Amino acid sequence: MIIGVPREIKPDENRVGLLPVGAEMLVADGHTVLVQRSAGAGSGFDDKEYAAVGARLVTKPADVYARCELVVKVKEPQPGELRMLHKGQTVFTYFHFAASGDLTRGCLRAGITAVAYETLRDAKGRLPLLTPMSEVAGKMAVQEGAKYLERAMGGRGILLGGVPGVAPASVLVLGGGVVGTNAALVAAGMGARVVLMDVDIDRLRHLAGIMPANVTTIYCDSHAVARHIRYADLVIGAVLIPGARAPRLVRRSHIKTMKPGSVIVDVCIDQGGCVETSHPTTHHDPVFVVDGVIHYCVANMPGAVSRTSSQALCNATLPYVCQLAGRGVDAFAALSPGHAAAINIRAGLITSPAVAGAFPDLPHA
């Protein structure tokens, strides 16, 4: 099979979809690997490293998309890339279709098979390709939130952990999954008072048993959100419904009750966001203010720590890339229901129930 790795063109996206070691393994298996020049530069991987293991370097993205049967990326195809996709091609990447009707329609028109990192499940029902980036984003959420709480950044001028004699910041984390767990642990480690919310009682019991003493678990309902958000200095949106649009837990009316200069980091913005006032931002222009509250809504947060993120992502994706390349889409899907769940679009039809639910007017199987 011919496998292509284009350079990412989403703003401020420096990750790469395949490391040199992955190219080496695929070439050893008899595949041809085309890597666009400088695809790995943003993560610290030089073209020479790819060439040394047998990958073929190409200059233009069109050279990748026109020739490759399998395209391995990090982020969803951008408008210019959508025009280069062709019927029968398989694209393996993060899609987050439910957040974008234009992307969904574009991939349907192109006739590609869209295999989504974010909906692939392992034998235990976990999301192994979403997990590493969720770990990165959860930790980064606290790091960025702490920065924007600084007065020079427009925040309240609060140190997250406080000092002796001065109270620490209050942090509200919405969602107790991978993002929320990592965010709560980092915030607690910095000394903040943390409230961690989820709707799964069993999950809350588990979290209560592993979290430090300065983390309180609270069942997430609308009244609890309204009550706790008014005291929060930093709110982290970490809600996930795999493949579907994130539920809007924080309303404009909630924002109006928050303290001026407080900060929201909406990590789930790539799934539409859990805050009514959120919209996607970039690393170069990461924040905006609504009703005195700073909103940080960067849709590719892990792209800022691209070397760490690329290594973590590719460690998880490489076995599945090898399966797709060696077996083809049908045999890949037949391996398990979790493999099949990764296929969101096939032959002009939406095959993911969550994506179909987001766009009931579009053709689906």
N, C-alpha and C positions, 0 to 999 in steps of 0.2 A: 504494500500500500504506500501511496505517497502522502506524507504527513507534513503539514505546513505550520510554521510558527511566525505569525506576523508581528511587527512592532505595534504595541498598543498606542492608539491615538486619542483615547479619551483624555481630556485635560488633566494634567498632573498625575497621570497613571504611569508609573515607572516599573511595575512588575512585569514578569515574563512568564509565559505559559509552560515553558519546558526548559529545564536546566541542561547544561552540557552532558551531565551523566545520563539524563533521560534520552538525549539524542543518541548517545553511545549505545544504550541498551536497545533502542529501536533499530538502529543500523545493524547491530549484531543479530537481530532477529530477521534481517533480510528486508527491512523497509527502507524507503528513501525519505530522508528528512530535509526539507527546505526551510531555512531560517532567514528571515529578512535581516539585512545588515542593521546592526545596532539594536536588535530586538532585546538583547540582554544587557545593554549598556547601563540602563537606569538602575539595574540591580547589581551592577558590578561584574557582569559576565561578558568578557570580550569576544568579538567575532572569532578570534584565533582559537579560543577554547572550543567553540562549536566545530570549526573546520578541522581541528586536530582529532576529533572523534568521528569524523566521516560525514558530518552534516554538510549540505551544499548551501552556500550563501547566495542570496538573490537580493537585488537592489530595490525593486519596486513591490509594493503590496499586491499589485495585480498579478505579479509572477507567482505569488503564493496562492491567491484565491483561484486563479485560472487553472492551475495545474494540480491542486491538491484534492484528494478525496476526503481527507480528514483534516480539519483546521483546529488547532489547539490554542486557545486564547485565555485571557484572564477576565476581561470585561465584555459586556454585550456588544454586538456589532454596532458601530456608529453609522450615521446616515450614509457617509461615503463608502463604508464597508458593505452595507446592505446591497448597494448597487453592484458589488463585485461577486456576491454569492451566486451560486448556480444550482439548478435542480439536481437532486441526487447527492449533493454534498452533505457531509456531516460536520457540524460545528459543536465542539465540546468546550463550554465556558460557563461563566455566571451569566444568566439571562435576566432573571427577575421580571418575567413577562407581565405579571399582574400589575406592575407599576407603570407600564407603558403600552398603550394601545397602538401607537405608531410602530414600535419595535415588533410587536406581535404580528401586526398586519404585514409589515415588511418581510418578516421571515416566512410567513405563509405564502406570500407572493413569490418569494424566491424558490420555494419548493425544497428547502433544506430539511435535514433531520436535525433538530435542536436537542442536544443532550446537555441537560443543565446540571452543573455542579450542585446547586442548592437544593435539588429534590432527590438526589441519589441517596439511597439508604443502605446500610449494611445489614448483616444478619440479625443484629440486635435492635433494628429499627432506628438507629442513630443516623445522623447526617455527617458522614466523615469528611466530605469535601467543603462543607460550610463551617465545620468546627474550628479548623485552624485560623481562618480569617475572623471568626467570631471571637476567638481568644484574643487576637491582636486588637480588634476594634473595641472590645470591652476594656482592655487595659488602656488603650489610647483615649477612650472617652473620658476617663478620670484625669488623665494627663492634660488633655485639651480643656476640659472644664475648669481645672485648677488654674490654668493660664488665663482664661478669660474672666475669672473672678478677680483678677488683679485690677486695681484701679486704672492703671495705664492702658489696659485693654478695654476699659468701659465698664468693668464689673464693680461689685460692691466693695472691693478692697479687702477681701477676706482670705486668710490663709487656711487652707483646707483642714489642717490638723490642729490649728490654734497653737497656743503656748500656755505654760503654767499661768493660771490666773485669768485666762481669756478662753471663752468657749470655742470649740472647733466648729467648722461648717456643718450644716445639715444637708445630707445627700439623699435623694429619693431615686431609687432604681426601679423602673417599671419592667418587670419580666425577670424570671429566675432561671432562664436557660443559660447557655454558654456565655453569651455576652454579659448578661446581668450578673452571673456568678463571678466572672472575672472582674467586672467593674466594682462590685461590692467588696471583693477581697482587696483590691488595690486601694479603694477609698478608705476602707477600714484600716488597712496597713499604714496609711498616711495620717490616721488619727481622727478621721471624720466620724460623725454620728450618722449611721446609715439605716434607712428604712428600705427593705427589699420586698417587693410585692410580686405575687403571682396568683393565678386562679386554680392551681393544682395543689390541693391540700397535702398530698403525699410528697410532692416536691418541696413544699414549704417545711414539712417535717424533716426531710433530709437536710435542707439548707440550715435549718435551726440547729442541727446537730454538728455541722461542720464549720459554721461561721464563728468568728470571734465575738466577744461579748458586746462590742459596740455596733453590732448589726442586729436589727429587729426585723423579724419577718411578719408581714401583714397580708391578709387575704385581700386581693385586688377587686374592689367593686367601685362603682362610681362615687359613692359617698366617701370611701376611704381615700380615693385619689383627690377629691376636692378638699378633704380635711388636711391631708399631709402636704399637698403641693404649696399651700400658702406659707408654710414654714420652711420650705426647702431653699437652700442657696444654690444648689445644683441638682437638676433633674436629668436623669439618663433614660432615654427611651430604648428599651431592649426587648421589644415584643416580637414574637415570631409565630406565624402560622405558615408552615412550609409551603412555598409556591404561591400563596395567596397574598392579597393586599393586607398590610398591617392594619389592625383596628385602630380607630381614632379614640384613644383613651383620654387625651388632654384636649379640652375645648378652649375656644377663645375666651369664654367666660372664666375658665380656670387661670388663664394667663393674666387676666386683669387683677386677680387676687394675689399674684406673686409680688415679691419685693423688688423694687427697681434695682437693676444691676445684677440680678440673679441670672443664672445661665441654664439653658436647655441644650443637651447634646442628643439629637435624635438619630441614634445609630441605625434604626430601621428605615431610614429615608430611602434606601435603595428598593424597599418594598412599599414605598408610598408614604412612609412615616406614620408615627402614632400620635403626632401633634397636629392639630387642625391648622395651625399657623405656619407649619414647616413647608419649605420647598428646597430642592437640592441646591447645594452650593459646591464650590471647588476649594482646593487647598490655597489657591491664590486669592480667593475672595470668600473666606469660609463662613462669615457670620453676617447676620442682619438683626435688627432690633424691632420687636413688636411690643407695644405697650410697656416699654422700658425694660423688657426681658431680652437678653442676648440669646439668639438661636444659632447653634453650630450644627449644620446639616450637610456635611461633606459626604457625598455618596460613595466615595472609594477611600475611606479613611486609611486602610492598610497600605495604600499606595504611597503614603508618606514615609513608611519604613520598608522600602521596597525589597531590600536584600533579605531582611528577616522574613518578610511576607512571602516572597517568591520561594524561598527555601521551604518554609512551612507548607505552602500550598502544593508545591510540586512533590514533596514527600508523600502527600496524601493522594494526589491525582495520578501519579505515574503508573501505579498498577492498573488503574482503569483505562488509561491511555493505551497501555500494552494490550489489554483485553479487547478494546474497540478495534485497534489496528490488526490484531491477530485473528479475530473472530468475525468482525463485521457487526453491524447494528442488530440484526435479527438474533444472532447467536448470543450477542452481549445481553440483549433484553431477556433471553431465555434462561440466563444464569440464575436469576432470582427475581422476585417481585420488586426488590429494592433497586436492582439494575433497571428494570422496566420503568420504574417510577421516575427515572432520570430523563426519559424521553418525553419532552413537552410538546413537540411538533413533529409530525411525520407526514410526508406526501400531501402537503397542503391542508392538513387537519390538525387541530389542537388535540393532543392525546392526554393532557394532564387535567384531571377534574378541577383542581384549584384554579388553573388558568382559564379553563372553560367557564367556570363560575364567575370569573372576573369579566369575561367578554361573551355573554350568552348569545350575542348576535353574530359571532364569528363561527365559521365551520369547525365542527369538532367531531371526534369519533367517540 
